[in-house]
Amino acid sequence: MIRLFANANYDFIKWRRWAYGLTAAIIIPGFALFLVHGLNYSIEFTGGTLIQVQTTQPVGTDRLRAALDAAGIRDAEIKQFGTPTDYVVTARLGTSGVTAEGSTQATAAAVDSALARGVGAGQYAIVRTEAVGPKVGRELQGKAFLAIFFSFIVTLIYLAFRFEWRFGLAAVLATFHDILTTIAFIRYLDLEVSLVVVGAVLTMVGYSLNDTIIIFDRVRENLRKYRRQNLYEILNLSINETLPRSVLTHGTTMATTLALVLLAGEVLRPFALVMTFAIFTGTFSSIYIAAPLLMYIEKRWPGQDARGARAFRPTGAVPLDAPQPPSPPAPGGSRSKAAV
């Protein structure tokens, strides 16, 4: 069997300060843009008009989108469901070029007119028209926030029980870093935040936590196995030992998401873009954020085995658990109490 990086011996923790600079360069400008412009929420969050269209022959979502774009309805969402001739078109209320009031009836009329020119009169039928209110979108935003919040709490409790609270705190802070970088990425690309994108963010949270826990589990094993090594060495050793698994798992997953970026339609492409970036930032934070954070936390609040005191032990220093040499004899040939 081919095993990539089987004998890896890289000093990952050495580059932690460069990693801090990189992540700050991503988060700070992105957060500034977020404060100024906010996010581009989809119709599912802001409200709009849902129109079910049935065509006589399969025409494809690209042709429907081109017809709506030509009529000035450029932010519409088009999804195919059921048979190849059934589509759902969702247009935002108050879309430029539709109506001043953005009423449901006027929006449906504008879509009908656009399809008549782009698809052909008599080649389609509008089956139903419904209004989608922004209240539902606000509830979805709140539930997405609660889902992330409770995932943090459960993770902190699990890691505190499985390992100790220091591991849980480092994992949660690293995952919070992933959320901030992903929001900055969405803002940079001005992606439309839909339920699909929210699902990608939630998937990223679980993916990042899973990768961090795998590394921390190896750290726990190595802390028991190598009692004389400091925490800096243990962290590097654990990351290198899990590196083959990380490269294979993340590489195959990223290959799938990149295929979606290139081949998927407009609806799935934002999800694929966010997931591709999430794989990168989740792997990055597990190595360069979670592990250094654990080292800092152990130094600031050392555990019972004084791992925090061993975290920054200079190379060549005597380990804390090494046998101490006996004290020199006291003057006059008698031994001190310490020597006894």
C-alpha positions, 0 to 999 in steps of 0.5 A: 500500500502507498502511504504518503508522508509515512515518515513525516518530521516537519516542525509545524508549530515553528510556523505558528506566528506566520499562520497567525499573520495569514489568518489575520490578513484574511479575517480583518479585511473580510470583517471590515467589508462585512461591517460596511456591506453586510452579506448578500442574503438570498430570497430564502432570507429576504423574502420573494415570490415563488413561481412553479413553471411547467414546460411542454418539453425539457428546456433546462435551467440555463435557458430559463435563467437567460430568459429572466436575465434578459428581462432584468430579473437577475437575482432569481433562483431556478431549481428543477424538481420532480420531472424534467419539465417542472421548475421553481422560480423564486424572484426577490420582491422589489427586484429592479426592472420588475415593479416599484412595489415588488408585489407578488402579482407584478413579479409573477407577471414579469416572469411570465412575460420573460418566459414568453419571450425566452421560451415561447408562448404556449410552451410553458404554464405557470402552475402556482404562485406563492409569496415567501416572507422574510420572517421565515428567513429571520427564523432560519438565521436564528436557528442556524446560529443556535445550531452552531452555538449548541455544537460548540457547547456539546463539543466543549463538554465532550472534549472536557469529558474525553480529554480535559477542558483545555483540549475542548477550549482550543478546539472551540476557538479554532472552529470559531476561527474557521467560521470567521475565515469562511464568512470573510471568504463569502464576503470577498466573493460576494456569494449569495447566502442561501440555505445551501451555503448555511448548510456548507458552513454547518458542514464545515464546523463538523469537518473542522472539529472532527479533524481537530479531535483526531489530532488531539486524540493522538496528542493524548496518546503521545503524552502518555507514551512519551513522558519525557518529551515536552508539549511542543515536541508532542504536538509536532509528533502528533500532527506528523503521525496524522498527516498521511490520514489528513492528506488522503482524506482532505485530498479526496474530499477536495477533489469532489468539491472542486468537481462540483465547482467546475461542473455543478450548476448555479444552485450548488456552486456556492455550496461547493466553493464554501466547502472547498475553502472549508476543507482548506481552513479546517485543515489549516486551523487544526494544525496551526491554530488549535495545536498552538492554542492548546500549547498556550492554554497549557502554559497559562493554566497547566494541568496536574502533570505540569504539561504547561511548564514543559510546553516551552522547555528549551532543547536539551533541558532535563525533563521534569519527570527525569530522576534528580541527581543527589545533592553534594555532600555537606562540608565535614563529610556528613550528607545533607537531608536532601541527599539522604 
